[in-house]
Amino acid sequence: MHATPVIPLRPVILVVDDTPQNLALMRDLLDGDYTVKLAPSGERALKIAQSQPLDLILLDIMMPDIDGYEVCRRLKASALTADVPVIFFTAKTQTQDEQMGFSLGAADYITKPISPPIVLARVKAHLLFKQARDALERRNREDKLRFDAALAQQVELNQLKSTFVAMTSHEFRTPLTSILVSQSLLRNYCDRLPVGERNGLLDSIESAVRRMVLMLDQVLTIGRSDAQLLSFNPKPVNLLTLCHQLRDEAVASHGQIDGETEAAHVALHAELDDKDVLADEKLLRHILGNLLSNALKYSCGASEAQFKVRRNGPGVCFEVRDQGIGIPVEDLPRLFGDFYRASNVGNIPGTGLGLAIVKRAVESHGGAIAVTSQPGDGTCFTVTIPIAAL
């Protein structure tokens, strides 16, 4: 199939002269190649120039109401017409007349009686010059927009790098310190430590390593998303089995990483007619794993989190609700930003990447996410994604 050729618009030329015969002559001369507008007076010329874009103005000097010099002066004073080239054509042939016209901003000066070949040549030359100038200005504007966008992106990237360095230096210090202390105790006192204490130190090392691996995995996931590598690849999945797995993994991981002495609780409520669906399991693990982890991390003590799954028209709705610290209203608009953490998290560890990953995974899945929260009264995340039954 061939593309329909784009027909360029004909340049628009305004001819200003108080003599009807001159207007008719110029119309007949230019009308074949250009769109010609006629103005019998300076006042009419100014109104036309302000009402539509023009590419060139041919302007007589000697006119009864407003002479050509004054018309040119007003055209160049207006932002709408300042860049439109003006060619004077007149019977005035004195050098000072030409100097006056050029001082007002005229592009050229043609004397009467006019020579049609000269008029056509001058018109063509000034239109080509204007087109080249407009194209250059357009490219300059486009280059500036690209430069400004690249600069803003670089500033944002530098801010993210600074935030990443600050986050990693802070978040990695605690688990690394735990590892170093535990290995030092094991190296120097292993034969004197009871079995229970030795196992506790090994558990501490394992917990610290898991925490660092989780942070690195989050950073890599964000990187893949920014590189457009967080793609949607649906495969057959037993949704109910997956939800049970994710619930159990979140509970187990919560105890391993945070060292909780009291068991965490997540109540799973599933209302699914079709348990086998076409979905991207990897994306679902990113979405639900992070939401369940957060629900346990930010809950108060051993309070129970709610995990609900139900059909929602052509898709599935997942709801994760906790009874934790909640999210301040002022933090909600920025909640899904990279490295952003709510202002009330205190010393609770975290990278500020979990919810950013959730949002990108939801969008990659073609879904939507919403959050409602009240400080001190818990948070509820609702994710709706299209999932096809097998």
Summary of the structure (lengths in Angstrom):
residues: 390
radius of gyration: 36.9
end to end distance: 37.9
largest distance: 116.8
contacts: 1132
relative contact order: 0.07
helix: 52%
strand: 18%
